[in-house]
Amino acid sequence: MTQASEEQRLILRTVREFVDREVIPVASGMEHRGEYPFALANQMAQMGLFGLNIPEAFGGTEVDYVTFARIFVELSRGWLGLAGVIGTHLVLADVVVKFGTEDQKRRFLPGLATGERRGGICLSEPNAGTDLQNISTTAMRDGNVYRVNGSKMWITNARYGNTFLLLAKTDPSAKPAHRGMSAFVIEKGPGLTVSRDIDKLGYKTVETCELHFQDFVVPAENLIGGAEGQGFVHAMNGLEAERLNVAARGLGVAQAAFEEAIRYAQQRVTFGKPIAQHQLIQAKLADMATKIEASRLLIESAAEKKNRGERCDMEAGMAKLFATETAAEVSFDAMRILGGNGYSKDFPVERYYRDAPLVVIGGGTNELQRLIIARRLLEKYAVS
Ligand SMILES: Cc1cc2nc3c(=O)[nH]c(=O)nc-3n(C[C@H](O)[C@H](O)[C@H](O)COP(=O)(O)OP(=O)(O)OC[C@H]3O[C@@H](n4cnc5c(N)ncnc54)[C@H](O)[C@@H]3O)c2cc1C
């Protein structure tokens, strides 16, 4: 990815206007009614958002990492669930761009870039989330194909998507386990059942499902990179890329909650003056805005490092940790400022409050981010 060009700034402006005009007015109503945003997702495809990290040579609209993060902030400011339609889709694209064979890039990237192919990542299972080496789904070689058996849990975009990244064990007895794990691009077909849409607290409308594989056939040429035993590295790399997008999603939710709160605080009168004139409310607003600004700086600093091609796993982890905790704290503070109205579906704050925990858990839980940050700190400050 390169520095932002005029074209990239134009995409960002277009997304901002799209969110203000088309998304914010309908988001809460559609979310409460459980309507899937087909038309909005198609508009996002027309804007090139399904190909944000895919090179132009494959039909994508590749943008630099700062623009990438800002686009996720804008979308999530409007509706976190809508950002979810492209969130893990872009992780799949990232893994194919970085590790796919030339044939895989040619077959999958153009469709992923236009949104004709839509999907996500099938990593988590009922018994393995943070501890991905504990997955039990297998993909066993049988001539020119692999046969997949097992279950995947929490798979976003699984019902309306058609193309996914699958992590499975090709050598279940390998020790350590990650050496026996491989990644595939899979397309829906016989043997793959979307068995359940999981009913969630928030992050609604974008579907999150349970999948079952029974003798599901994957052509051997869909093994990412053409080599077995690399899947764990591919998946970890994809999750690393996801950290910035999840951090940016957290910032978007926090920003929306803050803006609602500061608007309300200037209109709502108690004891003869707007609540924004009470110092305890002012302290809340000041803390909220400070955390939001700190989140933005952490995200953009990590994104700039990534633009320069420097290692930034610790910085992206810090950004993800801080921005998503900020989303959870600020959305709750916004609810307090709105009082009873914050708890009501007449205002969007209850949606931000229900959406925020997803970014704390998804993209690697914040407990995991702390472990990653600490590991890097101990490397950096090792006492010899
Ligand atoms: C709405 C939603 C959408 C999702 N979408 C996808 C998707 O598209 N694809 C996909 O593959 N997955 C998806 N996930 C799954 C998500 O990645 C996992 O929920 C997450 O990784 C945590 O795994 P888990 O739920 O199994 O929790 P667990 O791994 O069981 O963890 C439970 C708790 O223990 C903590 N913990 C675990 N290990 C440690 C440790 N070593 N030290 C300290 N604390 C620890 C965790 O941080 C957490 O607090 C989604 C989840 C949700 C809720």
The ligand as an SDF file (V2000), in Angstrom:
LIG
                    3D

 53 58  0  0  0  0  0  0  0  0999 V2000
  -20.1840  -11.4590   16.6160 C   0  0  0  0  0  0  0  0  0  0  0  0
  -18.9580  -12.2790   16.3980 C   0  0  0  0  0  0  0  0  0  0  0  0
  -18.4600  -12.4510   15.1190 C   0  0  0  0  0  0  0  0  0  0  0  0
  -17.3500  -13.2750   14.9070 C   0  0  0  0  0  0  0  0  0  0  0  0
  -16.9270  -13.5000   13.6200 N   0  0  0  0  0  0  0  0  0  0  0  0
  -15.9620  -14.4260   13.3920 C   0  0  0  0  0  0  0  0  0  0  0  0
  -15.6030  -14.7980   12.0630 C   0  0  0  0  0  0  0  0  0  0  0  0
  -16.1010  -14.2510   11.0810 O   0  0  0  0  0  0  0  0  0  0  0  0
  -14.7070  -15.7920   11.8910 N   0  0  0  0  0  0  0  0  0  0  0  0
  -14.1100  -16.4380   12.9390 C   0  0  0  0  0  0  0  0  0  0  0  0
  -13.3020  -17.3360   12.7020 O   0  0  0  0  0  0  0  0  0  0  0  0
  -14.4180  -16.1070   14.2320 N   0  0  0  0  0  0  0  0  0  0  0  0
  -15.3220  -15.1180   14.4710 C   0  0  0  0  0  0  0  0  0  0  0  0
  -15.6590  -14.7700   15.7620 N   0  0  0  0  0  0  0  0  0  0  0  0
  -15.0600  -15.4980   16.8640 C   0  0  0  0  0  0  0  0  0  0  0  0
  -14.0630  -14.6750   17.6670 C   0  0  0  0  0  0  0  0  0  0  0  0
  -12.8790  -14.5270   16.9280 O   0  0  0  0  0  0  0  0  0  0  0  0
  -13.8580  -15.4080   18.9890 C   0  0  0  0  0  0  0  0  0  0  0  0
  -15.0640  -15.2860   19.7340 O   0  0  0  0  0  0  0  0  0  0  0  0
  -12.6930  -14.8620   19.7670 C   0  0  0  0  0  0  0  0  0  0  0  0
  -11.4880  -15.1560   19.1040 O   0  0  0  0  0  0  0  0  0  0  0  0
  -12.6420  -15.4710   21.1760 C   0  0  0  0  0  0  0  0  0  0  0  0
  -12.7240  -16.8540   21.1170 O   0  0  0  0  0  0  0  0  0  0  0  0
  -13.8100  -17.6200   22.0240 P   0  0  0  0  0  0  0  0  0  0  0  0
  -15.1250  -16.9770   21.8640 O   0  0  0  0  0  0  0  0  0  0  0  0
  -13.6940  -19.0790   21.7210 O   0  0  0  0  0  0  0  0  0  0  0  0
  -13.3370  -17.3550   23.5080 O   0  0  0  0  0  0  0  0  0  0  0  0
  -12.2220  -18.1830   24.2830 P   0  0  0  0  0  0  0  0  0  0  0  0
  -11.0290  -18.3760   23.4470 O   0  0  0  0  0  0  0  0  0  0  0  0
  -12.8650  -19.3900   24.8820 O   0  0  0  0  0  0  0  0  0  0  0  0
  -11.8580  -17.1610   25.4440 O   0  0  0  0  0  0  0  0  0  0  0  0
  -12.7350  -16.9350   26.5570 C   0  0  0  0  0  0  0  0  0  0  0  0
  -12.0760  -15.8550   27.4530 C   0  0  0  0  0  0  0  0  0  0  0  0
  -10.8030  -16.3170   27.9160 O   0  0  0  0  0  0  0  0  0  0  0  0
   -9.7930  -15.3780   27.5330 C   0  0  0  0  0  0  0  0  0  0  0  0
   -8.5560  -16.1070   27.2400 N   0  0  0  0  0  0  0  0  0  0  0  0
   -8.3900  -17.1450   26.3830 C   0  0  0  0  0  0  0  0  0  0  0  0
   -7.1230  -17.5680   26.4160 N   0  0  0  0  0  0  0  0  0  0  0  0
   -6.4620  -16.7440   27.2890 C   0  0  0  0  0  0  0  0  0  0  0  0
   -5.1090  -16.6370   27.7480 C   0  0  0  0  0  0  0  0  0  0  0  0
   -4.1400  -17.4300   27.2720 N   0  0  0  0  0  0  0  0  0  0  0  0
   -4.8070  -15.7050   28.6760 N   0  0  0  0  0  0  0  0  0  0  0  0
   -5.7650  -14.8430   29.1320 C   0  0  0  0  0  0  0  0  0  0  0  0
   -7.0560  -14.8870   28.7320 N   0  0  0  0  0  0  0  0  0  0  0  0
   -7.3940  -15.8210   27.8280 C   0  0  0  0  0  0  0  0  0  0  0  0
  -10.3510  -14.6610   26.3000 C   0  0  0  0  0  0  0  0  0  0  0  0
   -9.7210  -13.4180   26.0780 O   0  0  0  0  0  0  0  0  0  0  0  0
  -11.8170  -14.5540   26.6850 C   0  0  0  0  0  0  0  0  0  0  0  0
  -11.9580  -13.4600   27.5750 O   0  0  0  0  0  0  0  0  0  0  0  0
  -16.7190  -13.8980   16.0010 C   0  0  0  0  0  0  0  0  0  0  0  0
  -17.1970  -13.6820   17.3110 C   0  0  0  0  0  0  0  0  0  0  0  0
  -18.2950  -12.8810   17.5230 C   0  0  0  0  0  0  0  0  0  0  0  0
  -18.8020  -12.6910   18.9230 C   0  0  0  0  0  0  0  0  0  0  0  0
  1  2  1  0
  2  3  1  0
  2 52  2  0
  3  4  2  0
  4  5  1  0
  4 50  1  0
  5  6  2  0
  6  7  1  0
  6 13  1  0
  7  8  2  0
  7  9  1  0
  9 10  1  0
 10 11  2  0
 10 12  1  0
 12 13  2  0
 13 14  1  0
 14 15  1  0
 14 50  1  0
 15 16  1  0
 16 17  1  0
 16 18  1  0
 18 19  1  0
 18 20  1  0
 20 21  1  0
 20 22  1  0
 22 23  1  0
 23 24  1  0
 24 25  2  0
 24 26  1  0
 24 27  1  0
 27 28  1  0
 28 29  2  0
 28 30  1  0
 28 31  1  0
 31 32  1  0
 32 33  1  0
 33 34  1  0
 33 48  1  0
 34 35  1  0
 35 36  1  0
 35 46  1  0
 36 37  1  0
 36 45  1  0
 37 38  2  0
 38 39  1  0
 39 40  1  0
 39 45  2  0
 40 41  1  0
 40 42  2  0
 42 43  1  0
 43 44  2  0
 44 45  1  0
 46 47  1  0
 46 48  1  0
 48 49  1  0
 50 51  2  0
 51 52  1  0
 52 53  1  0
M  END
$$$$
